[in-house]
Amino acid sequence: MLDELKSKARRDEKLRVELLETRKNAQPLSAFCRKCRELGYEIYDMDLITAGEEFYATMRRSTNGGGENSPMLEGEDDFYELFFAGLE
């Protein structure tokens, strides 16, 4: 869903600006998710947070025999920040 939304925002400057504006809100993650729902994407705060954590946990289990010694790279489990990194 986020990839689809990011693709739309790259083609639509108005949408891109609206999404970037959510970052100025006192609660930017909530504002972003609310905007996503307005656009028809059922994305909620905790869904977005846990999606990154679950993705990273799956990746760790699939490498190094699932050991706990694989270091986490900063931000690689943060789909919210990765979304905006690809949008700016």
SULRAHU-V106462 format. One record per helix or strand. SS is the DSSP state (H for helix, E for strand). FROM is the first residue (numbers start at 1). LEN is the number of residues. If there is no record, write none. Layout:
# SULRAHU-V106462
((SS;FROM;LEN) (SS;FROM;LEN))
This chain:
# SULRAHU-V106462
((H;2;10) (H;13;12) (H;28;11) (H;45;18) (H;64;3) (H;79;7))
